[in-house]
Structure formats: C-alpha cells, structure tokens
Amino acid sequence: MRPTTYDFEAVERKWQRVWDELQLYRVYEDPSKPKYYVLEMFPYPSGKLHMGHVRNYTIGDVVARYKRMRGFNVLHPMGWDAFGLPAENAAIQHNIHPSAWTWDNIDYMRKQLKRLGISYDWSREVASCHPDYYRWTQWLFLQFYKAGLVEKKRAPVNWCPKCQTVLANEQVVDGCCERCDTPVTVRDLEQWFFRITQYAERLLRELDELTGWPDKVKIMQRNWIGKSTGVEIQFPIKGMDEALTVFTTRADTIYGATYMVIAPEHPLVPRLIANSPDREAIERFIEDVRRQGEIARAAEDAEKLGMFTGSYCVNPFTGEEIPIWIGNYVLMGYGTGAIMAVPAHDQRDLDFARRYGLPVRVVVAPPSGELPDAATMTVAYTEDGTLVNSGPYSGLSNREGLERIADEVERRGIGRRRVQYRL
C-alpha cells in the first residue's frame, strides 16, 4: 500500500547521510573548470541559528548550487566568527566558560546547518578562536608592522562600562550599547591603527578597472575613501599663543566666515573654555555629544547643536574677531576637527547660525547677479559664481578666487594646500 504522507525527516536524513558518505560537496582543484567562490558571513556561535541565518545561508546555497550546475568548480566553505564580544557576553550571561560555551554552540549550529542540507565543504571548516586560524591573523599583523603600515597612538573610543569593552560606532544606538543598553562613555585609549590612507589614491584609481561592479557600489567606495582637495588655514586665537587650524575645500569663501566650530574632542577645548562662566554646562554638553556616536552626529538630518566656548579667533584675511563654538556636527576624525563656518554657502552652517542667531554674510553671487538676502535666506547658496564682499578678490570667479587665496595663504606661511581623505 502506498503511503499517504511524505516523511520529510526520514527522506532528508537518508539523503544527507548519503551526501556525507560520498563527500558530495568536497572541493578539489580542477584546472579544467572555472573557479567560483561563495562565502556568506560566518555566524557568531553565541546561541542557535534563527530564521535570519536560514534566509542568509539559503540565498548563498542557491548561488553555489546554480554555479555548480553551470559547470563551475565552486568553493563554498563555512566557519565560525568565534572571538570577541558576542561569545564573551553570552558566556557571562550563562555563567559558563567562553570556550565550553563557544564549542558547544558550534557543534549544535553545525548540526542545524547540516539538517538544512546546505552544500558546504565541511572539510574546510574554520573557527576564528582556534590557534591554527588566529596564528595567521597574528602573522599578518606582524607583516604590516614590519612594513611600517601600523602605528600605535591615543584616540577617543566608545566605551561600554558594563561590557568593559570598546564599541564600534555602529554598536552605539541612541548613546547606548546595542547589547546591554548601558549608556556609552568616551575614553582616550592607546590603540593600533592601520595606515590605509597610504593606499587611498591607488584604491581610487583602480576602481575604474572594476568593470563588473555596479556604478552605485563604486560611488559608495569613492565616498568611503572621501578624497577632498583643499587648504589648511591657521586662525590665530585671541589671547593665546596658539592658532586654530582648519581644513576647507572652500577657501574662496573665507571672507564669509562668521564663526568657527570645533569638535568636542578637539585638544584645544580645555584651554578655550577655561575662563568661560558656562564651563560646567559646556563640559556636560561635550559628554552628551560624545555619547551620540559619530554616525548619528554626521547624519544630514541630525539636529545641529552647539555651545559658545567664550573664546575668539582672528580671520587672517579680514582681521575680524570671530567666536569659536563647539558643535556636535564637527568630527575630530576628519580634517583637523575644526571648521570655518560660512553659513551663506554651507547648509549645515546656515542651520546652525539660524538656531543660535549667528551672522550670515554672502560672499558668492550667483550668475544672475542677484544676491540672496543674508537676513532671510534658509537655503545656502553652494554653486559657483562671482566673489563679492571679499576685499581684493571681489569680482573674480570663485574658482579663480580660491586659487589666489590659496596662493596668499602659502605666501604668508599661514597654511598650505592639502589633499584630505576620509579613509
């Protein structure tokens, strides 16, 4: 008598056992076939697989099987991202040694993946916590070190006091640790940095050779590298034997700078606020801003907040004293951590100026010759035009004015042309 139901479990177990015995998905070198590599993100072995894992690994398996059927020699490995915070936190939560917790989870998750029938070559399984794996991570680091491509220096980091660990910007959500919801603080710690900026030009240049990449992905890569060509300019600080150095791509607008903004992490902050009657409030503001995380602070729609330091600097072209503010939208990790704010010609600066009642001065006129009304404008004019209200440079195109102002900066020894990378 024919069965009326299909016994999925029995059939799947039978054929998965056959696949294992035949080592059906084991991959060997085969020069006669084109190569194809499929790799999904290795999971954290901090629990059991969930439906998000199933979705991700099923998609990868579809690609791997399709390519095999198309005649490719497909390498489709699996491994475990077993070092770091997820495993440590889970072990603490369950009061078990991290090693036992991690390897038990790996065994369980491996069984789950095999039950799903995903076509991995299990002979190539890796675990990042195994000495045979991480010895090569250590070896690679030493090669970078010997080549002079790493350096150790102090820098601010996000710190979770409960997890007792550093967090990436992406792991800070609304000022709190994404794992334990504890408010994040900022600490200055010694850490290692890779000197990847040395490769910025090569990375940009060779993007054009990636003919198979979508344009939108290449644009994202260019934005990530973030090449900016501009000028560093020193603004003397009133009452101090010190200058505030800014990096700007719009030196042509220096006559329109009506205030300065520095990052809360800027090393000059303690001296700039030392005599301010609002010093304690400023310090509280700084702590609040530093807990936000750089991604939140840099977002275009983020609220632009700041406080006046009580100090002034001098515009080297106009001789005008202009106030120095601390702002949440200026980041220490890009440029010099300080900007000259030109609200008429930068939207973020204009939003900030309107919020705090700071002056706006138009110094670039559009081709029509009709100047925006500085008192009422709500949209900054950011296009090219003719310089106005710019001393001896008035009447020049802003592009020509930019070059002449940069020349004068270098002639007077108060700055230099510079290429800056976000990378």
N, C-alpha and C positions, 0 to 999 in steps of 0.2 A: 504494500500500500504506500502511495507517495505521500510524503509529509505535507501538511497544510501550512506550515510556517517555515521560514528560513532562519536557521540557527546562526545568527551573525557571529556570536562569540566563538562557537566551535569552528566555523569555517575560517574565520580570521586567524585564530590561534594555529590552526593546522598549516595554513599557507605562510604565515610569518615564521613558523618553525622551519618550513622548507627553505624559505629565503635565507634564514640564518645558516642552515646546513650547507647550502650551495654558495654562501657568501656572494649573493647575487649583486650586491651594490659595492663590493670591494673594487677599488680602482687601481689599475696598474698602468705604467707608462705604455703608451701605444702611439708611436710616431706616425702611424697611418691615419690617425683620426685627429681632427681639430680639437683643441682643448677648450673647456668651458668650466669656469669656477663659480659655484653658487655658495654664498655664505650669508646666513641670517645672523642677527646679533646673538651672541652666546647669552643664555639666561643666567641671572643670579640664582644660585641654588640656596635660596633663603626660605623655601616653602615648597608648595606643589604647583604644578602647571595650572594655569587658568585659561579661560577661553581666549584671552588676548594672545597668549602663547600659541594656542591651537590655530588661530587665524594667521598669525605671522609665519609659522613654520609650514602651514599648509600651502600658503602662497609660494614660499620658496621651493617646496617639493614639486608643485605644479611646473615651475620653471625647469627644475632639474630633470624631471621625467620627460618634459617636452623636448629638451635639448638632447637627451639620450636617444629618443625616438628619431631625432633629426640627424643622428649619426655622430654626435659629439662624444668625446671622452670626458665625462662630467666628474669633477671633483666636488663632492658635497659633504663636507665634514661637520661635526658637532663638537662642542666643548662647553666649558663652564667658566663664567666670569666670577671666580670664587674668592677673590681677595677683596678686602675693603669693608666699607661701612655696612652694606646690607647684611652680610653674613655676621659681622660683629654685633650689630644691633639685635638681630634675631636670636643669636646665642645668649645675649644678656637677658633678653625678654623671657627666654625659655629656661634660663639657668642651666645651661649645658655648655660644655667646652666647644669653642668655634669649630675645631677640627672634626669632632664627632658629629656635630650638627650639620656641617657642610657635606661631609662624605655620605652621611645617611640620606640627605636630600638629593645628592647626585644619584645615588642608587635608585631612589624612588622615581625621580624625574626621568631617568634613563628608561625605566620600565614603562612609564607613561608614553614617552616618545616612540618606543618600540611597538606598544599597543596601537598607536595611531598609524603604524605602517609607513612612517616617513623613511625615505630612501637614503639614509646616511651611510657613509662608510665608517662603521664604528671602530675599525682598526686604526683610524686616525684621530680618535677622541683625545682631547686635551683638557686639562684643568689648570687654570692660571695659578692655583695655590700649590701646585706640585713643583718640587725643586727642579725637575727636569725641564719644566717650562720656564719658570721665572729666572733661572740662571741665565737664560738668553736675553731676558729683559735687562738684567744687570749688566751683561756683556755689552749690549747695545749702548746703554748709558755710558759705560766706560769708553767706548769708541767715540761718542760725542764729546766726552770730557777731554780725551786726548787730542781731539781735533780743535779744541777751543770753542766748541759750539754750545757749551753750557756755562752758566755763571751763577754764583750764589749772592743774593742780596736781600735786604729787608724790604718788605712791601706789605700793604694792608691786605688782609684776607677776611672773609666772612667766617665767623667762629660760632659754633653751637656749644654753649656751656654745658648742656646736658649730655650730648653725644661726645663731647670733648674732642671735636674734630673740625677740620676746615671744610667749608662747603663751597661748591661752585656757585656762580651767580644764579644758574638755573635751578639750584636747590633751595633758594631763598624765595619763599612765597609770602607776599604781604608782610615782609620783615621777619618772618618766622621760618624755622627749619621745616622743610617739607615732610620730614619723617616723624618728628616728635612734637612739632608745633611750638617749640620753645623760641622766644624772641632771640634773634641773632644779633651778636655784637660784632665789632670790627677790631681786629688786633693787628699790630705790626709784627710780623714774624720773618725770620730768615728762611729763604726757600730757594730752590733751584729753578732757573729759567733757561729754556732753550732759545738760542739766538736765531730764531726762524726768520727774523726780519732780513737777515743776510740773503735769503733766498727769494725775497719779495719780487724783485724785478724779473727773475727767472720764471717764477710762478706766473706772473702776469704775461710775460712774453709767450710762454708755452701753452697758455690757454687757447691761443689761436690755432695750435696744432691739434687740438682735440675736436676733430671734425665730426665725431659721432655723438658729441654731447649736445643736449638741448641748449638753445641760447639763454633761456631763463636760468639754467643752472650755472652757466658761465658768468652771467651777470651777478648772481649771488656770490660767486667766488671772487669776482673783482671787488664787490662791495666789502667782502670779508677782509681782503687784503688792504683795501681802503687807502690807495695812494692819493696823497694831496701834495700839490706843489704850491709853496707859499713863502712867507717871510717871517723870520723871528725878529721881534722888535722889543727893545727894553724901554720900559716906562719907569723913570725914577720915582721912588716912593718918598713922599714928603716927610721930612723929619727923620729919615733913616738913610744910612749909607748903604742902600740896597736898591735894586731895581726889580720890577715885576716883568718877567719875560713872557710874551705871548707869541703864539704861532697863529698866523692868519693867512687865508687864501685870498683875502680882500684888502690888501694894503692900500688899494685905491680909495677906500672909504675911511681912512684914518682920521680925516677932519670931521667925520660924523660920529666918532666915538664919544659917548657922553657918560659912560660909566664902565667899570671893569667888573668882571665876575671871576672868582676863583673857586676851585673845588674845595669841599670841606676838608679833604685830606692834604691840601697844599701845605708844604713845610713852613711857609711864612705865616700861616694862620695865627699861631700863638702870639707872635710879635705884633701882628696887625690888630688884634683885638685886646691886647694887654691893657690899654688905657680906656677902653670903651666902658661906659656906665652900664651897658647891656651885656657885659661879657658872659655872665652866667646863663642868660637866655640864649645867647649865641652858641655856647657850648652845648646846651640841651638841644638846640636846633641841629647842630652838627651830628650829635649822636643819633637823632631821629633820622636824618638823611642817610647816614652811613648804614643804617639798618635796612634801607629800602632795597638795596641791590642795584647794580649798575644797569641791568636790563630795564628795570622799572623806571629808573631815573632818565635813561636815554630815550624812552618811548616818545614818539612825536606828540601823542595826546596826553602825556603826563603833565600834571599841574606844575607850573614853573614857580618855585618858592625860593625865597632868599632873605638874608638879613645884612644890614649895613655894618661893616667892620668898625667904622669910626675912623678909618684911615683913608688917605687920598694918595693918588699918584699924579704925575705930570705928563700930559701929552707932549712928546718931544717935538711935534710939528707945530702945535698951536700955543704951547706954554700954559694951557688951561689945566687947572686942578680938577681932577675928576674922581668921584667916590669909588672905593673898592668894596664890592659886595661879595658875599658867599652865596652861591646858588646851587640848587640840587641838580641842575641840568648840565653842569660842567663836571667832567670826569678827569681824574688825575691820570688815568691810563692812556689818555690820548693828547697829543700835542704837549703842552707844558703844564696843563692843569689850570690855565688861566686864559681868559679871552678879553679882547677889547670889544665891548658891546656897542653895536651900531644899529640901534632899533629901527631906523628908517629903512634899512636894507637887509635885515635878517628877522624872520618871523618870530623865532624864539625870543630874541632880544626885544622885539616890539611887544610881545605878550607880557614879558617881564616888566618892561618900562611902564606899560599901561597899568599893571597891577600895583606898582609902587610909586607911581607919579613921577617917574624919571623923565628928563628931557629927551626930545626926539629932534634930530637935525637931518634934513635931506641934503645929500651931497652928490647924488647921481640923478640927473634929469633924464626922463625917457626921450626917445627920438622926437616925440611930438612937441617937446619943449615945455609942456605943461607940468609944473611941479606938483607932486602930491602935497596935500595940506598936512604939515607935520603935527598940527594940533588935533586933527580928527582922523587921520589915516588908521585903518585897522588891518590893512594888508601891506606887508613890507614890499617895497619895490626891489626886486632881486635881479632884474635883467640888466643888460648893457645899456650905456647911454653916455651922456656928457657930464663931466665933473662940474659941480657948482659949489659955492661956499667952501672952496678948497684952496684958498690962498693962491700961490703962483701956478697951481695946477688947474685952476678953473678954466673951462673952455676946451680942455683936452678930452679925447675919448677916454673912458675909464680904463680901457686896456692899456693905452699908452701911458696914462697917469700911473697905473700900477707899476709899470716897469721903471718909470722915472723916480717914483717914491722909493722903490726897492733899491735903485742905484744910490739915492741920497742916504738911505739907511746904512748901506755898506760904506759909503764915502765917509760918513760921520762916525763909523765904528760903533753904532748902537744896535747892531743886528746883522743878519745875513739871510740870503736866500737858502731855502732848505726844502728837501723832499721828506714828507712825513708819511708813515704807514700806520694803519690801524692794527696790522698784524703784529 
